[in-house]
């Protein structure tokens, strides 16, 4: 039967169109359905290995695929690998059976050579994914369907690191001069930044960064055809405009529902809201090691003083942020990791009420009775109410004499400040797709060297702790491993490397008739959408 045409839409400011109703034929499912999907921000790049960043991965998951996936409940699922496990002959080797009959969007067949190339590309700096593969020594194509990944030692949890490592075409990469991932922090351009060739359920047919991306279903995809056959992805940074677009019927799904609008949307006819906790925490961090700060009037680095860091923690009112800024839509926490993650404890999570008198006394004891000035760098288009959280902190720090100059800007400018060590004080959010503390340590705590510490903007460095962190990748005694994780967290919390605020709570809003569950990593897949 011939499929009815998909309605095409143009963009004038926002998408100016009438919402397409599901096209139903008696006795069969919807033949064609366009979903217009809006969120606060766009992917930073279409290169599958350049940036380890949530919105970038979310869009790329529709175009590229990984060896293993993760369901909404956190369990691992088959994708381009149909089986995996540790070799019976060598406990340092992971064995992956690669799915047959998979095609790239250019029509070429995916082979084990593409898998080897992709894993090697992902683990080679300046790839943003390199720390996930730091323990990999060699990737080998054994035969037409088998790939071996040789680790530096037994690595029982390595497969957990693969849920955001995408497979790309070796021939396509070589033909277009992108054998290595472009350096995003350095602003490096490359063909793969704006062009794609994956094996995913959708192929990219239009790309206007920060304006509109159009994906259409890939007819030769190996999996069951999704109900959504076209995706129009539109970043809308202004909260009120996103909501207005949903209410007017110009978009079908809003991923980042502003917290101040959740209750209203729940009471609006024709709109449904789904909610759930996210595997992500929001925190502040600071340069702990430099002699002086570029943005401060202090003669020395106040953040290097443990008493100053303690004073800041005592001045932070997490409950006030939850009630006033987040409208109750957050989970205040002192622990810089979500409860989903192995290593989290209630003891780490606990925090007391603010104590300004004690905080001021600590500032005086540290030699900063008159306070100091500093710039706070903050994204304004990445996390829920990120700029408002930073504004709240400005007022809280003022109460203990810390004069904060807020610099809020788009995340494409904000993240390179952290990666290039060009910020003294910053806000960051961190998800943990491996559901294990090692991911936090590898990227945020380990000394910046090689593939480690790419988002360690605090400049924290502890060789003894680094050795413990590296040992986690190849520990087979999981009880002993958990004990080492606890030791590392004890040190991290005592040093106050992070000034944690809360764990995020998610809300998606959509028109009636669309069903999409909240994804714990805030990476919804349009392949999972169903229609009433």
C-alpha positions in Angstrom: 0.0 0.0 0.0 1.4 3.4 -0.9 2.1 5.6 2.2 0.4 9.0 2.4 2.8 11.9 2.1 4.4 13.4 5.3 3.3 16.9 5.9 6.3 19.3 5.4 6.6 22.5 7.4 8.5 25.7 7.1 10.0 27.8 9.9 9.1 31.4 10.3 10.5 32.4 13.7 9.1 29.2 15.1 7.6 26.4 13.1 4.5 27.9 11.5 2.2 24.9 10.9 -0.9 23.0 11.9 -0.2 19.9 13.9 -0.4 16.7 11.8 -2.9 14.2 13.2 -2.0 10.5 13.1 -2.8 9.0 9.8 -4.7 5.8 10.6 -5.8 3.2 8.1 -8.5 0.8 9.3 -7.0 -2.4 10.7 -3.4 -1.1 10.7 -1.1 1.2 12.6 -0.2 4.7 11.7 1.4 4.8 8.3 3.2 8.0 8.7 3.7 10.5 11.5 5.8 13.5 11.9 6.8 14.5 15.4 7.9 18.1 16.0 10.3 17.9 19.0 11.5 21.0 20.9 14.0 21.4 23.6 16.1 24.2 25.1 19.2 23.6 23.1 20.8 21.9 20.1 23.5 19.3 19.7 26.9 20.9 19.9 28.2 18.8 17.0 27.1 15.9 14.8 30.5 14.2 15.2 29.7 11.1 17.2 32.9 11.1 19.3 33.9 14.8 19.6 31.8 15.8 22.7 30.6 13.7 25.7 27.5 15.9 26.2 23.9 14.9 26.8 21.9 16.9 24.2 24.6 16.0 21.6 24.3 12.3 22.4 20.5 12.5 22.4 20.2 13.7 18.9 23.0 11.5 17.6 21.3 8.4 19.1 18.7 8.7 16.4 21.3 8.7 13.6 24.2 6.6 15.0 24.1 3.4 17.1 26.1 1.8 19.8 27.1 -1.8 20.5 24.8 -1.9 23.5 21.9 0.3 24.6 20.2 1.0 27.8 16.5 0.8 28.5 14.6 3.3 30.6 15.0 1.0 33.6 18.8 1.0 33.2 19.2 -2.5 31.8 21.6 -3.1 28.9 20.1 -4.1 25.6 21.3 -5.4 22.3 22.0 -2.9 19.5 24.9 -3.4 17.1 26.2 -6.2 19.3 23.9 -9.2 19.7 26.1 -10.8 22.4 28.9 -9.8 24.7 31.0 -11.3 27.5 34.4 -11.9 29.0 36.5 -14.5 27.2 36.6 -17.9 28.9 40.3 -18.1 27.8 41.5 -14.7 28.8 39.8 -12.5 31.5 41.3 -9.4 30.0 39.4 -9.7 26.7 35.8 -8.7 26.1 34.2 -10.6 23.2 31.5 -8.9 21.1 29.3 -10.6 18.5 28.4 -8.0 15.9 25.0 -7.9 14.3 24.9 -9.0 10.6 23.0 -7.3 7.8 23.4 -3.7 9.2 23.7 -0.9 6.6 25.0 2.6 6.9 22.8 5.4 5.5 25.0 5.6 2.4 24.0 2.0 1.6 27.3 0.4 2.5 27.4 -2.6 4.8 28.7 -2.3 8.4 31.5 -4.6 9.2 33.7 -5.5 12.1 36.3 -3.2 10.7 34.0 -0.3 11.3 33.6 -1.3 14.9 37.3 -1.6 15.4 37.8 1.8 13.7 35.1 3.5 15.8 36.3 2.2 19.2 39.9 3.2 18.3 38.7 6.7 17.2 36.6 7.1 20.4 39.6 6.3 22.6 42.0 8.6 20.9 42.3 12.2 22.1 40.9 14.7 21.5 37.8 12.6 21.5 35.5 13.5 24.3 34.9 9.8 24.9 38.5 8.8 25.5 38.3 8.5 29.3 35.7 5.8 28.9 38.2 3.6 27.1 41.3 4.4 29.0 41.9 0.8 30.0 41.6 -0.5 26.4 44.9 -1.7 25.0 43.8 -3.1 21.7 40.7 -3.7 19.6 40.9 -6.7 17.2 38.6 -8.0 14.4 38.8 -11.7 15.0 36.4 -12.8 12.1 33.5 -11.4 10.2 31.2 -11.2 13.3 33.6 -11.1 16.3 35.5 -8.2 17.9 37.8 -8.6 20.8 38.6 -5.7 23.1 41.8 -6.4 25.1 42.0 -4.5 28.4 45.0 -3.6 30.5 43.6 -6.1 33.1 40.3 -7.8 33.9 37.6 -5.2 33.4 34.2 -6.7 34.4 32.2 -3.4 34.0 33.7 -2.2 30.7 30.6 -2.9 28.7 28.7 -0.3 30.8 31.0 2.4 29.1 29.6 1.7 25.6 26.1 3.1 25.8 27.2 6.4 24.2 30.1 5.2 22.0 28.8 5.4 18.5 29.8 3.2 15.5 30.7 5.1 12.3 31.8 4.1 8.8 35.6 3.8 8.5 35.4 4.3 4.7 33.2 7.4 5.1 35.5 8.9 7.7 38.6 8.3 5.6 37.0 9.7 2.4 36.1 12.9 4.3 39.3 13.3 6.3 37.8 12.7 9.7 39.8 9.7 10.9 40.1 11.4 14.3 37.4 13.3 16.2 37.7 17.1 15.8 38.7 19.1 18.9 35.5 20.8 20.1 37.2 22.8 22.8 39.6 24.3 20.3 36.7 25.2 17.9 38.0 22.7 15.2 35.8 22.3 12.2 35.5 19.0 10.2 33.1 17.4 7.8 31.7 15.2 10.5 30.6 18.2 12.5 27.8 19.0 10.1 27.3 15.8 8.1 26.4 12.2 9.2 26.5 8.6 8.1 25.2 6.3 10.7 23.3 3.0 10.9 20.5 4.4 13.1 16.8 4.4 12.6 16.8 7.9 11.1 19.0 9.7 8.6 19.6 13.4 8.7 18.2 15.2 5.6 18.4 18.8 6.8 20.7 20.6 9.3 20.7 24.3 10.3 22.5 24.4 13.7 20.6 26.1 16.5 17.5 26.4 14.1 16.2 23.1 12.8 17.3 19.6 12.1 15.1 17.2 10.1 15.5 13.4 10.3 13.6 10.9 8.2 13.1 7.2 8.8 15.9 5.0 7.4 14.0 2.3 5.4 16.9 -0.2 5.4 17.3 -0.1 9.2 17.7 -3.6 10.7 15.1 -3.1 13.5 11.4 -2.8 13.5 10.1 0.3 11.9 9.2 3.1 14.4 5.8 4.8 14.5 7.5 8.2 14.0 8.7 8.5 10.4 9.9 12.1 10.5 11.4 14.2 13.3 11.6 18.0 13.1 13.9 19.0 15.9 13.9 22.6 17.0 16.0 24.2 19.7 14.0 27.0 21.5 16.0 28.6 24.2 13.3 30.8 25.7 11.2 29.0 28.2 8.0 30.9 27.5 8.4 30.5 23.8 8.8 26.7 24.1 5.6 26.4 26.1 3.7 28.8 23.8 4.8 26.6 20.8 3.3 23.5 22.5 0.1 25.3 23.4 -0.4 26.7 19.9 0.2 23.3 18.3 3.4 24.3 16.6 5.4 21.6 18.3 4.3 18.2 19.6 6.8 17.4 22.4 8.7 19.7 24.7 11.5 18.0 26.4 12.7 20.7 28.8 9.5 21.9 30.5 10.2 25.0 32.6 9.6 24.2 36.2 7.3 27.3 36.6 5.0 25.9 33.9 4.6 22.3 35.0 1.5 22.8 37.1 -0.2 24.9 34.5 0.4 22.4 31.7 -0.9 19.6 33.9 -4.2 21.4 34.0 -4.3 22.3 30.3 -6.7 20.3 28.1 -5.0 18.6 25.2 -1.6 18.4 27.0 -0.1 15.7 29.1 3.0 15.9 31.3 5.2 13.0 32.4 7.7 13.3 35.1 10.6 11.4 36.6 14.0 11.7 38.3 17.1 12.3 36.1 20.4 10.6 36.5 22.1 13.9 36.8 23.3 16.3 39.5 24.0 20.0 39.4 27.1 21.5 41.2 29.5 24.3 41.4 33.3 23.9 41.4 36.3 26.2 41.5 40.0 26.4 40.7 41.5 24.9 43.9 45.2 24.9 42.9 46.3 28.1 41.1 48.3 30.7 43.1 45.9 33.4 42.1 42.6 33.8 40.3 42.3 35.8 37.1 38.9 37.2 38.0 39.5 37.9 41.7 40.8 40.9 43.6 42.4 38.6 46.3 46.2 38.5 46.5 46.0 34.7 46.8 43.6 32.0 45.6 40.8 31.9 48.2 39.5 28.6 46.8 42.8 26.9 47.8 41.8 27.5 51.4 39.7 24.6 52.8 38.0 27.0 55.3 36.7 29.1 52.4 35.3 26.1 50.7 33.6 25.0 54.0 32.2 28.5 54.4 30.7 28.4 51.0 29.0 25.1 51.7 27.6 26.6 54.9 26.2 29.6 53.0 24.5 27.5 50.3 20.8 27.1 50.9 19.8 24.1 48.9 16.2 24.1 50.2 15.7 27.7 49.2 16.8 26.9 45.7 14.4 24.0 45.5 11.5 26.0 46.8 12.0 29.3 45.0 14.1 28.6 41.9 13.0 25.1 41.1 9.4 25.3 42.4 9.9 22.1 44.2 11.1 20.2 41.2 14.6 19.1 42.4 16.2 16.8 45.0 18.6 18.8 47.1 21.8 16.9 47.8 25.3 17.3 49.1 26.5 14.3 47.1 27.9 15.0 43.6 26.3 11.9 42.1 22.6 10.8 41.7 21.1 8.0 43.8 21.0 5.8 40.7 24.7 5.4 40.8 26.9 2.7 42.4 28.8 4.4 45.3 26.0 6.8 46.4 25.1 6.7 50.1 22.6 8.5 52.2 25.4 9.8 54.4 27.0 11.5 51.4 23.7 12.9 50.4 22.9 14.5 53.8 23.3 18.3 54.4 22.5 20.7 57.2 20.8 24.1 57.3 22.8 27.1 56.3 24.9 28.7 59.1 26.0 32.2 58.1 27.5 33.0 61.4 29.8 30.0 61.3 30.6 30.7 57.6 31.6 34.3 58.3 33.8 33.1 61.2 35.5 30.6 58.8 36.1 33.4 56.2 37.8 35.5 58.9 39.9 32.6 60.1 41.0 31.9 56.6 42.2 35.5 56.2 39.2 36.8 54.1 37.3 38.8 56.7 36.6 41.4 54.0 35.7 38.8 51.4 36.8 38.8 47.8 35.5 39.2 44.3 35.3 36.5 41.7 33.5 35.7 38.4 31.1 32.8 38.2 30.7 31.3 34.8 27.3 29.7 34.2 25.4 28.2 31.2 22.0 29.7 30.4 20.7 27.1 28.1 21.7 23.6 29.4 20.2 22.7 32.7 16.8 23.4 34.3 16.9 27.1 35.5 20.7 27.0 35.4 21.1 30.8 35.2 18.5 31.3 38.0 20.5 28.8 40.2 23.6 30.9 39.6 21.8 34.1 40.4 20.6 32.6 43.7 24.1 31.6 44.6 25.3 35.2 43.9 23.0 36.4 46.7 23.9 33.6 49.1 27.7 34.2 48.7 27.2 37.9 49.2 26.1 37.2 52.7 29.6 36.0 53.7 31.5 38.7 51.7 32.1 36.9 48.4 31.2 39.3 45.7 30.3 37.3 42.6 30.1 38.7 39.1 27.8 36.4 37.1 28.8 35.6 33.5 26.0 33.6 31.9 26.2 32.4 28.3 25.4 29.6 26.0 26.8 26.2 26.7 28.8 26.1 23.5 30.9 29.0 25.0 30.7 27.8 28.6 32.0 24.2 28.3 35.3 25.2 26.5 36.0 27.4 29.5 36.1 24.3 31.7 37.9 22.2 29.2 40.5 24.9 28.6 41.0 25.9 32.2 39.7 29.4 31.6 37.3 29.7 34.5 37.9 30.3 38.2 34.4 29.3 39.4 31.6 27.6 37.4 28.4 25.6 37.4 28.2 22.2 35.7 25.8 19.3 35.5 26.9 15.7 35.3 25.0 12.6 34.3 26.5 9.1 34.9 25.5 6.8 31.9 27.6 3.9 33.3 25.6 4.1 36.6 29.0 3.7 38.4 31.2 6.2 40.3 34.2 5.5 38.2 32.7 7.7 35.5 32.6 10.7 37.8 36.2 10.1 39.0 37.6 9.6 35.5 36.2 12.8 34.1 35.9 15.2 37.1 38.4 14.1 39.8 41.5 12.4 38.2 44.4 14.7 37.4 44.1 16.0 33.9 46.5 13.8 31.9 46.0 11.7 28.8 42.4 10.7 28.5 41.6 11.5 32.2 40.2 14.6 33.8 38.8 16.3 30.7 36.2 18.1 32.8 38.3 18.5 35.9 38.0 22.3 35.9 39.0 22.4 39.6 42.6 21.5 38.7 42.5 19.1 41.6 45.4 16.6 41.5 46.1 13.8 43.9 48.5 11.1 42.6 47.5 8.6 45.4 43.8 9.1 44.5 44.6 8.9 40.8 46.1 5.4 41.3 43.0 4.3 43.2 40.8 5.6 40.4 42.7 3.8 37.7 42.6 0.6 39.7 38.8 0.6 39.5 38.8 -0.3 35.8 40.4 -3.7 36.3 39.2 -4.8 39.7 37.3 -8.1 39.6 36.4 -8.3 43.3 33.3 -6.1 43.2 33.1 -5.9 47.0 36.7 -4.7 47.3 36.1 -2.4 44.4 33.1 -0.8 46.2 35.4 -0.3 49.2 37.9 1.6 47.1 35.0 3.7 45.6 34.0 4.6 49.2 37.6 5.6 50.1 37.7 7.9 47.0 34.4 9.5 47.9 35.5 10.1 51.5 38.5 12.0 50.1 36.5 13.9 47.5 33.8 15.0 50.0 36.4 16.0 52.6 38.3 18.1 50.1 35.0 19.7 49.0 36.0 19.5 45.3 32.3 20.0 44.5 29.7 22.4 45.9 26.7 20.2 45.0 23.2 21.7 44.7 20.7 19.0 43.7 19.7 16.2 41.5 17.4 17.2 38.6 13.8 16.1 38.2 12.5 15.9 34.6 9.2 16.8 33.0 8.2 16.2 29.4 5.1 17.8 27.9 3.3 16.6 24.8 0.0 16.8 23.0 -2.6 14.3 23.9 -2.3 11.1 21.9 1.5 10.9 22.1 3.1 8.6 24.6 6.8 9.1 25.6 8.3 8.1 28.9 10.9 10.1 30.8 14.3 8.7 30.1 16.6 8.6 33.3 19.5 10.2 31.3 17.2 12.7 29.6 17.9 11.0 26.3 14.4 10.2 24.9 14.2 8.1 21.8 11.6 9.0 19.3 11.6 5.3 18.3 9.8 4.6 21.6 7.0 7.0 20.9 3.5 5.5 20.5 0.2 7.1 19.4 -3.2 6.5 20.9 
